[in-house]
Amino acid sequence: MSKATLTAVFIAFLLTSSGAKPNGKNKKPKQAVPAIECDMRAGKINLSEFIVKCPANCRETKEKVYGTGVFASISSICNAAIHSGVITNSGGKVIVTKMAGQMIYKGSFANGVRSLSLPNRRESFSVSVGKPKKGVTYPSTLVFVPSRPTTVKTASPVTEAVETEPSSTAAPPTTTHVTTPITTAPPITTSAKPRVINHRVPEAGVHRPETGTIIRRQPHVSSSSAFSRVQPQSERKQHTAQSNPALDPRPDNTEYEYQLYNFGQYSPAPEHKPPSETSSPVPEVLSQGDSNCKVDIAFLMDGSWSIGKRRFEIQKDFLVGVSQVINVGVAGPMMGIIQYGDDPVTEFSLKHFSSSIDLTPAISKIVQKGGLSNVGKALSYINKHFFSDANGNRGGAPNVAVVLVDGWPTDEVEEASRLARESGINIFFVTIEGPDENEKQNVVETNFVDKAVCRTNGFFSFPIMSWFALRKAVQPLVKRVCDTDRLVCSKTCLNANDIAFVIDGSSSVGTGNFRTVLQFVANVTQEFEISDTDTRVGIVQYTYEQRLEFAFGQYNNKADLLNAIKRINYWSGGTSTGAAITFAADQLFSKSKPNKRKIMIVITDGRSYDDVRAPALAVHRKGVIAYSIGIAWAAQDELEYIATDPDRDHSFFVDEFDNLYKYVPKIIHNICNEFNSQPRN
């Protein structure tokens, strides 16, 4: 091979082994995405727009989020992204865009994350799917606000480091855990004051080597630790290992107290203020409560001797946690507590406290009363006494009873629960350490949970295997209690109907008897709860023709409705009952609400000139429950065609108009009996 040929081959080899593409362009470097922890707040990062990667399972950390769509800068980036649907609980990339502050941030519940409301903040942010636009490159390193040590976020866990003033250099990260004094330690008198650089919740059982004692942070402590974030899991385990089990009365104490203090009693500190200036609670944030969860809740706490003092305290901590998460307030949920043993006693009613902050010390002062676990007696008590106007029952808010029971009740609950449900109370059961197969022979009433709860589909029951797992039920319980669309027991036979009266106005009735019919209609209507969200009433009068006297929802209070009934004028004419039924279906039931029971009450004094069977069958198929009331010359066969089966419960006959009043209680009883006998699954 010639020298020229060898030279050409060598040059070709160099070209093919180089990194250049045939078109001469180099490959665009891949966007580096820094990883963050679940507790990272947008306000900590000194960038106007950036991309980050969130880890999995941030939802379980319950890091705070404030706002909906646009979030306050003190919110957790990852939980804000989950709330917005940008990522799932499995984690992922998120683009964060800073913006100006808002006058108010409205809380809501979405994707398993409850965001809280908050007044004016100086900075906001929004989140979007972590897919950079073409040509846009985001910083690969996060720059933190100047008021804190500027560090680069890495994948390695961060440990606590101690900084002494006036030095501004943080100690380098190390794998050896450094235990630092927390706010309950004696004051430091030297000029160099130790302080913790990264804000985290102090461990409930931190061991002090010099004294061998356990330091516990109490709820009343006001310090920067009140706004802390939880430590990495590895550090929590190290603390637990250092704790003295003999001195720590509560297993799994670290996570237990973290859960308690992470429920939201205090708002996180703004980045631009030192903790000492902002450590006090902000009452105005909580005073109105969560308007998306407007319910009246009675918690029935177990005060029996079987529970013991230690578990009774755990139960109180659980109630404190619920009160913080649910955000009590006059425009949202209101909460009362009944303690039961041999007999129930009201610890405080619905009207006693209007914020979660006020509830916390009240719950902590509750003293165990002892006795048996008479749940049935407690349910009868709340039905007869607790949910009353005098105790703060608001009427428009669903009534909820949450029963906490250790093991099983010592009395029967079925009858008391049935009466409570029929009064519109939604009963939830939280059963801790329920009976196993060997203990079921000791239970007074088998399947007591299914006999008590509002529905037996699992939505209203929480079986908890251990008292120390009770804290895990806080978030699921609050989510279900606030899901007012599924609180079906708030609907009773008296407040969940669209009722259409179809009244015969033919010549054979006469003016005097027509007034008697109207009085009968008013007497029936009087028994129901009337409003746009409760029972609604519409009336059709018919002869050969039909006339809509008024539609569903036209009169939304009882006084106006009864006056409208009195003002109906007698028409006079023939009798076309079949056409009237069809007219009522088109003009009234076609506009009925989907969550209402459709009831039609037909009143006639004679045989119809047209067919009633086909129109009646048509409304039956549309789910209308039809009652027929015949007077004097009404045809019995037509009454039975009109009425829903069985005829004996839906079809009535009286020989004269003056006897109509006798059937008012019978009709109300049958309507309620039919409603209450519906399956509870």
Summary of the structure (lengths in Angstrom):
residues: 681
radius of gyration: 34.0
end to end distance: 90.8
largest distance: 129.1
contacts: 2159
relative contact order: 0.06
helix: 33%
strand: 19%
